[in-house]
Amino acid sequence: MVFGREIRLNRITNEGKMLCIPMDHGLTLGPIQGLESAHTLIYSCESAGLTCVLVNKGIVKSMPRPTSIGVIIHLSGSTTLGLAPNRKMLLGSVEEAVRLGADAVSVHINVGAKEEPEMLQMLGTISDKCDEWSVPLVAMMYARGENVKDPNDPEVVAHAARIGAEAGADLIKVVYTGDVSSFKKVVKGCPVPIVIAGGPKVDTDKEILDMCHDAMKAGARGVTFGRNIFQHPCPPAMVRALYQIIMKGKRSDEAMKLLDSEHE
């Protein structure tokens, strides 16, 4: 028997693998480069191999037409203009996301911040509501805050991932630790699937493709790359290259050839 959660998970993944553009940056940072028109970006990339997008509820409510890919509505946020940018507050509910047609919801938790207790409480509450509505929960688990010396430390990343899983999330988003060996340990220590964040804009396309390939080799189920897709000169081309690695098992150099051919 297939239940609602499995149906919705199938809408945001392709055979259990995810290729997602997170676009929640507008609330935090404003209309940064590449996100001046989130709708245009979604429509230009939806047929390039994306499985889903991750957006705030206002982007869904203002869409000119539905998208053909999965939609994850982000429920928490903060701004760089505020006095506590690491403190993520609830901006919506699971019920509201369901009303808006979301296939899943996500929350952002900063482990190690002084506001960690409140954010963990938020994660647990949303997890319970997701169970009630059979909605998948994506937990963005970042080690950021006053008590974190190195947010990329594999042990810290593994702990952050495990917290998300222990609190009931269906899918965990964490930073990549920089090498296959250490990230394998992160994956092994987490009982639910893991996808990686893209982080800041990298200098070369090869770097982002290598990161994707190595993370998949270590056991990740996909990527959620923001700036490294939406700030790329041709976002659909980058999506197609990543699709070759994630869904087709291609090497990063093979995907790079495809990306280069689109610029010739």
C-alpha atoms as a printed R data frame, in Angstrom:
    type eleno elety resid chain resno      x      y       z
1   ATOM     1    CA   MET     A     1  0.000  0.000   0.000
2   ATOM     2    CA   VAL     A     2  1.257  3.477  -0.910
3   ATOM     3    CA   PHE     A     3  0.672  6.332   1.535
4   ATOM     4    CA   GLY     A     4  0.614 10.100   1.101
5   ATOM     5    CA   ARG     A     5  4.159 10.663   2.299
6   ATOM     6    CA   GLU     A     6  5.554  8.231  -0.297
7   ATOM     7    CA   ILE     A     7  3.492  9.836  -3.081
8   ATOM     8    CA   ARG     A     8  4.766 13.276  -2.143
9   ATOM     9    CA   LEU     A     9  8.369 12.106  -1.787
10  ATOM    10    CA   ASN     A    10  8.096 10.698  -5.282
11  ATOM    11    CA   ARG     A    11  7.097 14.153  -6.552
12  ATOM    12    CA   ILE     A    12 10.249 15.834  -5.226
13  ATOM    13    CA   THR     A    13 12.669 13.075  -6.231
14  ATOM    14    CA   ASN     A    14 13.447 10.868  -9.202
15  ATOM    15    CA   GLU     A    15 13.907  7.244  -8.129
16  ATOM    16    CA   GLY     A    16 14.884  8.506  -4.692
17  ATOM    17    CA   LYS     A    17 17.391 11.087  -5.961
18  ATOM    18    CA   MET     A    18 17.015 14.844  -5.687
19  ATOM    19    CA   LEU     A    19 18.117 17.741  -7.854
20  ATOM    20    CA   CYS     A    20 16.751 20.875  -6.235
21  ATOM    21    CA   ILE     A    21 17.278 24.616  -6.471
22  ATOM    22    CA   PRO     A    22 16.688 26.232  -3.074
23  ATOM    23    CA   MET     A    23 15.448 29.785  -3.589
24  ATOM    24    CA   ASP     A    24 14.601 30.905  -0.080
25  ATOM    25    CA   HIS     A    25 17.448 33.439  -0.186
26  ATOM    26    CA   GLY     A    26 15.155 36.321  -1.147
27  ATOM    27    CA   LEU     A    27 13.707 36.590   2.343
28  ATOM    28    CA   THR     A    28 17.117 36.483   3.996
29  ATOM    29    CA   LEU     A    29 19.145 38.580   1.567
30  ATOM    30    CA   GLY     A    30 16.669 40.316  -0.728
31  ATOM    31    CA   PRO     A    31 16.501 40.065  -4.550
32  ATOM    32    CA   ILE     A    32 20.105 38.956  -5.063
33  ATOM    33    CA   GLN     A    33 21.619 38.233  -8.467
34  ATOM    34    CA   GLY     A    34 19.836 35.370 -10.170
35  ATOM    35    CA   LEU     A    35 16.709 35.630  -8.043
36  ATOM    36    CA   GLU     A    36 15.353 38.908  -9.330
37  ATOM    37    CA   SER     A    37 12.590 36.832 -10.921
38  ATOM    38    CA   ALA     A    38 12.236 33.478  -9.162
39  ATOM    39    CA   HIS     A    39  9.341 32.433 -11.384
40  ATOM    40    CA   THR     A    40 11.346 32.917 -14.575
41  ATOM    41    CA   LEU     A    41 14.147 30.808 -13.126
42  ATOM    42    CA   ILE     A    42 11.756 27.995 -12.190
43  ATOM    43    CA   TYR     A    43 10.113 27.873 -15.610
44  ATOM    44    CA   SER     A    44 13.462 27.973 -17.432
45  ATOM    45    CA   CYS     A    45 14.848 25.014 -15.457
46  ATOM    46    CA   GLU     A    46 11.819 22.783 -14.852
47  ATOM    47    CA   SER     A    47 12.397 20.716 -18.008
48  ATOM    48    CA   ALA     A    48 16.198 20.537 -17.619
49  ATOM    49    CA   GLY     A    49 16.163 17.723 -15.061
50  ATOM    50    CA   LEU     A    50 15.151 19.404 -11.810
51  ATOM    51    CA   THR     A    51 13.120 17.255  -9.466
52  ATOM    52    CA   CYS     A    52 11.947 20.158  -7.305
53  ATOM    53    CA   VAL     A    53 12.439 23.702  -6.076
54  ATOM    54    CA   LEU     A    54 12.498 24.974  -2.503
55  ATOM    55    CA   VAL     A    55 10.800 28.336  -2.052
56  ATOM    56    CA   ASN     A    56  9.022 30.519   0.469
57  ATOM    57    CA   LYS     A    57  5.238 30.494   0.384
58  ATOM    58    CA   GLY     A    58  4.945 33.919  -1.244
59  ATOM    59    CA   ILE     A    59  6.705 32.677  -4.376
60  ATOM    60    CA   VAL     A    60  4.145 29.892  -4.732
61  ATOM    61    CA   LYS     A    61  1.218 32.238  -4.108
62  ATOM    62    CA   SER     A    62  2.457 34.660  -6.788
63  ATOM    63    CA   MET     A    63  3.266 32.102  -9.510
64  ATOM    64    CA   PRO     A    64  1.646 32.962 -12.865
65  ATOM    65    CA   ARG     A    65  1.058 29.254 -13.540
66  ATOM    66    CA   PRO     A    66  1.818 25.925 -11.836
67  ATOM    67    CA   THR     A    67  5.184 24.282 -12.293
68  ATOM    68    CA   SER     A    68  5.597 20.734 -13.544
69  ATOM    69    CA   ILE     A    69  8.117 19.793 -10.848
70  ATOM    70    CA   GLY     A    70  7.883 19.201  -7.108
71  ATOM    71    CA   VAL     A    71  7.535 22.113  -4.714
72  ATOM    72    CA   ILE     A    72  9.005 22.296  -1.208
73  ATOM    73    CA   ILE     A    73  7.708 25.225   0.839
74  ATOM    74    CA   HIS     A    74 10.173 26.602   3.359
75  ATOM    75    CA   LEU     A    75  8.564 27.359   6.715
76  ATOM    76    CA   SER     A    76 11.278 29.206   8.643
77  ATOM    77    CA   GLY     A    77 13.329 32.304   8.125
78  ATOM    78    CA   SER     A    78 15.301 35.316   9.319
79  ATOM    79    CA   THR     A    79 16.947 38.302   7.640
80  ATOM    80    CA   THR     A    80 20.423 39.777   7.526
81  ATOM    81    CA   LEU     A    81 18.858 43.090   8.545
82  ATOM    82    CA   GLY     A    82 17.737 41.776  11.925
83  ATOM    83    CA   LEU     A    83 19.623 41.591  15.193
84  ATOM    84    CA   ALA     A    84 19.540 37.774  15.332
85  ATOM    85    CA   PRO     A    85 20.130 36.430  11.783
86  ATOM    86    CA   ASN     A    86 20.876 32.920  13.079
87  ATOM    87    CA   ARG     A    87 17.501 32.662  14.807
88  ATOM    88    CA   LYS     A    88 15.073 31.040  12.382
89  ATOM    89    CA   MET     A    89 11.422 31.700  13.136
90  ATOM    90    CA   LEU     A    90  8.309 29.989  11.789
91  ATOM    91    CA   LEU     A    91  6.694 31.881   8.914
92  ATOM    92    CA   GLY     A    92  4.014 29.363   8.034
93  ATOM    93    CA   SER     A    93  2.485 26.011   8.867
94  ATOM    94    CA   VAL     A    94  2.242 22.542   7.397
95  ATOM    95    CA   GLU     A    95 -1.502 23.070   6.889
96  ATOM    96    CA   GLU     A    96 -0.865 26.264   4.930
97  ATOM    97    CA   ALA     A    97  1.729 24.503   2.770
98  ATOM    98    CA   VAL     A    98 -0.778 21.746   2.003
99  ATOM    99    CA   ARG     A    99 -3.385 24.355   1.044
100 ATOM   100    CA   LEU     A   100 -0.866 25.921  -1.337
101 ATOM   101    CA   GLY     A   101 -0.166 22.570  -3.023
102 ATOM   102    CA   ALA     A   102  3.267 21.845  -1.573
103 ATOM   103    CA   ASP     A   103  4.715 18.356  -1.936
104 ATOM   104    CA   ALA     A   104  6.980 18.811   1.109
105 ATOM   105    CA   VAL     A   105  8.074 21.408   3.659
106 ATOM   106    CA   SER     A   106 11.451 22.428   5.021
107 ATOM   107    CA   VAL     A   107 12.883 24.179   8.057
108 ATOM   108    CA   HIS     A   108 16.334 25.606   8.738
109 ATOM   109    CA   ILE     A   109 18.066 24.801  12.032
110 ATOM   110    CA   ASN     A   110 21.325 26.433  13.163
111 ATOM   111    CA   VAL     A   111 22.976 23.987  15.535
112 ATOM   112    CA   GLY     A   112 25.315 25.647  18.000
113 ATOM   113    CA   ALA     A   113 23.585 29.020  17.985
114 ATOM   114    CA   LYS     A   114 22.335 30.450  21.250
115 ATOM   115    CA   GLU     A   115 18.808 30.100  19.896
116 ATOM   116    CA   GLU     A   116 19.301 26.383  19.165
117 ATOM   117    CA   PRO     A   117 16.781 25.200  21.816
118 ATOM   118    CA   GLU     A   118 13.902 27.176  20.296
119 ATOM   119    CA   MET     A   119 14.798 26.003  16.796
120 ATOM   120    CA   LEU     A   120 14.952 22.362  17.892
121 ATOM   121    CA   GLN     A   121 11.538 22.759  19.476
122 ATOM   122    CA   MET     A   122 10.299 24.164  16.151
123 ATOM   123    CA   LEU     A   123 11.769 21.171  14.301
124 ATOM   124    CA   GLY     A   124 10.042 18.706  16.600
125 ATOM   125    CA   THR     A   125  6.697 20.484  16.348
126 ATOM   126    CA   ILE     A   126  6.820 20.631  12.540
127 ATOM   127    CA   SER     A   127  7.870 16.979  12.389
128 ATOM   128    CA   ASP     A   128  4.768 16.024  14.360
129 ATOM   129    CA   LYS     A   129  2.517 18.062  12.074
130 ATOM   130    CA   CYS     A   130  4.140 16.498   9.012
131 ATOM   131    CA   ASP     A   131  3.283 13.063  10.365
132 ATOM   132    CA   GLU     A   132 -0.299 14.198  10.907
133 ATOM   133    CA   TRP     A   133 -0.613 15.365   7.288
134 ATOM   134    CA   SER     A   134  1.701 12.754   5.661
135 ATOM   135    CA   VAL     A   135  3.950 15.517   4.340
136 ATOM   136    CA   PRO     A   136  7.698 14.927   3.907
137 ATOM   137    CA   LEU     A   137  9.983 17.122   6.006
138 ATOM   138    CA   VAL     A   138 13.352 18.398   4.778
139 ATOM   139    CA   ALA     A   139 15.598 19.619   7.609
140 ATOM   140    CA   MET     A   140 18.386 22.024   6.702
141 ATOM   141    CA   MET     A   141 20.863 21.243   9.462
142 ATOM   142    CA   TYR     A   142 23.698 23.760   9.658
143 ATOM   143    CA   ALA     A   143 26.353 24.105  12.342
144 ATOM   144    CA   ARG     A   144 26.324 27.880  12.709
145 ATOM   145    CA   GLY     A   145 26.577 29.954  15.795
146 ATOM   146    CA   GLU     A   146 28.572 31.017  18.800
147 ATOM   147    CA   ASN     A   147 29.485 27.480  19.844
148 ATOM   148    CA   VAL     A   148 30.753 26.292  16.437
149 ATOM   149    CA   LYS     A   149 34.436 26.658  15.582
150 ATOM   150    CA   ASP     A   150 34.388 24.905  12.198
151 ATOM   151    CA   PRO     A   151 31.013 24.411  10.445
152 ATOM   152    CA   ASN     A   152 32.632 21.961   7.998
153 ATOM   153    CA   ASP     A   153 34.151 19.703  10.636
154 ATOM   154    CA   PRO     A   154 32.961 16.190   9.668
155 ATOM   155    CA   GLU     A   155 32.090 15.279  13.268
156 ATOM   156    CA   VAL     A   156 30.058 18.454  13.665
157 ATOM   157    CA   VAL     A   157 28.293 17.923  10.316
158 ATOM   158    CA   ALA     A   158 27.550 14.305  11.259
159 ATOM   159    CA   HIS     A   159 26.106 15.439  14.587
160 ATOM   160    CA   ALA     A   160 23.938 18.068  12.885
161 ATOM   161    CA   ALA     A   161 22.639 15.506  10.393
162 ATOM   162    CA   ARG     A   162 21.850 13.022  13.141
163 ATOM   163    CA   ILE     A   163 19.930 15.669  15.095
164 ATOM   164    CA   GLY     A   164 17.648 16.225  12.103
165 ATOM   165    CA   ALA     A   165 17.046 12.512  11.698
166 ATOM   166    CA   GLU     A   166 16.455 11.952  15.418
167 ATOM   167    CA   ALA     A   167 13.903 14.793  15.403
168 ATOM   168    CA   GLY     A   168 11.905 13.073  12.672
169 ATOM   169    CA   ALA     A   169 12.931 14.636   9.353
170 ATOM   170    CA   ASP     A   170 12.602 12.534   6.187
171 ATOM   171    CA   LEU     A   171 15.485 14.157   4.335
172 ATOM   172    CA   ILE     A   172 18.516 16.002   5.681
173 ATOM   173    CA   LYS     A   173 20.401 18.839   3.993
174 ATOM   174    CA   VAL     A   174 23.962 19.489   5.203
175 ATOM   175    CA   VAL     A   175 27.168 21.006   3.909
176 ATOM   176    CA   TYR     A   176 29.649 18.773   2.108
177 ATOM   177    CA   THR     A   177 32.682 18.036   4.268
178 ATOM   178    CA   GLY     A   178 35.171 18.303   1.408
179 ATOM   179    CA   ASP     A   179 36.157 14.698   0.706
180 ATOM   180    CA   VAL     A   180 34.515 11.351   0.021
181 ATOM   181    CA   SER     A   181 35.964  9.545   3.034
182 ATOM   182    CA   SER     A   182 34.733 11.978   5.676
183 ATOM   183    CA   PHE     A   183 31.336 12.418   4.057
184 ATOM   184    CA   LYS     A   184 30.803  8.667   3.958
185 ATOM   185    CA   LYS     A   185 30.939  8.779   7.755
186 ATOM   186    CA   VAL     A   186 28.296 11.533   7.804
187 ATOM   187    CA   VAL     A   187 26.015  9.429   5.599
188 ATOM   188    CA   LYS     A   188 26.657  6.264   7.605
189 ATOM   189    CA   GLY     A   189 25.710  8.023  10.836
190 ATOM   190    CA   CYS     A   190 22.382  9.289   9.531
191 ATOM   191    CA   PRO     A   191 19.433  6.864   9.227
192 ATOM   192    CA   VAL     A   192 17.597  8.961   6.619
193 ATOM   193    CA   PRO     A   193 18.741 10.186   3.174
194 ATOM   194    CA   ILE     A   194 21.136 13.121   2.922
195 ATOM   195    CA   VAL     A   195 21.494 15.790   0.240
196 ATOM   196    CA   ILE     A   196 24.184 18.444   0.144
197 ATOM   197    CA   ALA     A   197 24.078 22.219   0.071
198 ATOM   198    CA   GLY     A   198 26.064 24.106  -2.536
199 ATOM   199    CA   GLY     A   199 27.356 26.826  -0.251
200 ATOM   200    CA   PRO     A   200 28.848 30.072  -1.617
201 ATOM   201    CA   LYS     A   201 29.312 30.580  -5.352
202 ATOM   202    CA   VAL     A   202 32.400 28.634  -6.445
203 ATOM   203    CA   ASP     A   203 35.010 29.924  -8.882
204 ATOM   204    CA   THR     A   204 34.631 27.285 -11.602
205 ATOM   205    CA   ASP     A   205 31.924 24.983 -12.950
206 ATOM   206    CA   LYS     A   206 34.286 22.032 -12.508
207 ATOM   207    CA   GLU     A   207 34.377 22.609  -8.745
208 ATOM   208    CA   ILE     A   208 30.618 22.310  -8.344
209 ATOM   209    CA   LEU     A   209 30.429 19.249 -10.609
210 ATOM   210    CA   ASP     A   210 33.275 17.582  -8.701
211 ATOM   211    CA   MET     A   211 31.502 18.312  -5.405
212 ATOM   212    CA   CYS     A   212 28.312 16.753  -6.719
213 ATOM   213    CA   HIS     A   213 30.094 13.668  -8.038
214 ATOM   214    CA   ASP     A   214 32.070 13.091  -4.865
215 ATOM   215    CA   ALA     A   215 29.051 13.564  -2.614
216 ATOM   216    CA   MET     A   216 27.073 11.033  -4.649
217 ATOM   217    CA   LYS     A   217 30.013  8.633  -4.482
218 ATOM   218    CA   ALA     A   218 29.970  9.016  -0.701
219 ATOM   219    CA   GLY     A   219 26.299  8.081  -0.534
220 ATOM   220    CA   ALA     A   220 24.383 11.360  -0.824
221 ATOM   221    CA   ARG     A   221 20.987 11.163  -2.540
222 ATOM   222    CA   GLY     A   222 21.366 14.420  -4.433
223 ATOM   223    CA   VAL     A   223 22.004 18.136  -4.203
224 ATOM   224    CA   THR     A   224 20.234 21.347  -3.325
225 ATOM   225    CA   PHE     A   225 22.368 23.957  -5.087
226 ATOM   226    CA   GLY     A   226 21.313 27.593  -4.954
227 ATOM   227    CA   ARG     A   227 23.837 30.234  -6.038
228 ATOM   228    CA   ASN     A   228 25.853 27.732  -8.054
229 ATOM   229    CA   ILE     A   229 22.814 27.244 -10.269
230 ATOM   230    CA   PHE     A   230 20.804 30.467 -10.203
231 ATOM   231    CA   GLN     A   231 23.911 32.679 -10.479
232 ATOM   232    CA   HIS     A   232 25.335 30.587 -13.310
233 ATOM   233    CA   PRO     A   233 25.381 32.264 -16.762
234 ATOM   234    CA   CYS     A   234 23.028 29.518 -17.984
235 ATOM   235    CA   PRO     A   235 21.146 27.864 -15.106
236 ATOM   236    CA   PRO     A   236 19.373 25.231 -17.286
237 ATOM   237    CA   ALA     A   237 22.740 24.089 -18.651
238 ATOM   238    CA   MET     A   238 24.132 23.613 -15.147
239 ATOM   239    CA   VAL     A   239 21.015 21.684 -14.168
240 ATOM   240    CA   ARG     A   240 21.426 19.385 -17.168
241 ATOM   241    CA   ALA     A   241 25.077 18.751 -16.245
242 ATOM   242    CA   LEU     A   242 24.192 17.935 -12.636
243 ATOM   243    CA   TYR     A   243 21.390 15.657 -13.843
244 ATOM   244    CA   GLN     A   244 23.948 13.560 -15.726
245 ATOM   245    CA   ILE     A   245 25.919 12.980 -12.528
246 ATOM   246    CA   ILE     A   246 23.010 12.440 -10.129
247 ATOM   247    CA   MET     A   247 20.585 10.487 -12.286
248 ATOM   248    CA   LYS     A   248 22.850  8.906 -14.908
249 ATOM   249    CA   GLY     A   249 25.936  8.218 -12.826
250 ATOM   250    CA   LYS     A   250 28.261 10.152 -15.107
251 ATOM   251    CA   ARG     A   251 31.674 11.396 -14.014
252 ATOM   252    CA   SER     A   252 32.172 15.094 -13.442
253 ATOM   253    CA   ASP     A   253 34.473 15.388 -16.474
254 ATOM   254    CA   GLU     A   254 31.751 13.885 -18.674
255 ATOM   255    CA   ALA     A   255 29.210 16.340 -17.300
256 ATOM   256    CA   MET     A   256 31.713 19.148 -17.839
257 ATOM   257    CA   LYS     A   257 31.957 18.261 -21.530
258 ATOM   258    CA   LEU     A   258 28.190 18.549 -21.815
259 ATOM   259    CA   LEU     A   259 28.253 21.913 -20.064
260 ATOM   260    CA   ASP     A   260 31.074 23.177 -22.291
261 ATOM   261    CA   SER     A   261 29.219 22.074 -25.426
262 ATOM   262    CA   GLU     A   262 26.270 24.273 -24.481
263 ATOM   263    CA   HIS     A   263 28.557 27.306 -24.401
264 ATOM   264    CA   GLU     A   264 30.146 26.680 -27.798
